[in-house]
Amino acid sequence: MCADPIVRTQQRVFILTPIMFFISDAIKIYFCSRPTDMRMSFNGLYGVVKSFMDNDPMSGQLFVFRNRRGDRLKILFWDRDGFVLWYKLLAKGTFRFPTIISGNSIEIDYATLMLILEGIDLKTVRRQKRYQYAKKTAAN
């Protein structure tokens, strides 16, 4: 595994930069409750979202998958005209995932996703109270 962010070949130099997610509150993030075979690519994960998670893969939402060992993570999302697949393999250690998942998936927020990606154990994290704007529904 190359720790150097600059990859040199005979003809070109590529600078690898970390991928940043810019997510609004309108985008939902769904975490798959069962471990997923990380050999799956776009079509396989599309099928998991459609059949197991009972969701629309082309909705623009983010779908997060992990492997059994917990050292690999994939995020699938539809970006206007095609699928994007983000894949992270840890060189050492494992991700810490939500422990209580009822059903086939759980909706998580952006902050929780970032905690998972940073390797922070969700069991030891305590959220402070914050104001949450109550969205008006059609019945109101």
C-alpha positions, 0 to 999 in steps of 0.5 A: 500500500502506497502512503505517498499521495504522489504516484509516479509512472514513467510518463505522468505524475498523478496527485491523489487527493482524498474524496470529500463528501458534500452532503445536504440535509436533503440527502439521506444515508442508509447503512446496510444491516448485513455484511456485504461481499466487497467483490460486488460492484455497481450492479451487485450493490444496485441489486442489494439496495433494490431487493434487500434494503427495499430502496431506490438506488437511483434516488440520489441517496447514499447507501453504505456497505461493509464487509464481515471483518469490518475493514472495508466499506463501500458507498454507492450513490447516483450522481445525475447521470451515473453511479459513483462507488467510493471504496475504502480499505483500512490498512490496519484496524476496523470501522465501528458500526452502529450496533442496533440495526432493526430491519434491513437498513438504518438511516444515519446522518452525515456526522455519524458517517464521518465518525465511522470513516474516522474510526471513532467507536460509536458506543463511546460517543455521546451526542449533546442536545441540539436544536432540530427544525421540525419540518412541516408536513402536508397535514399541518 
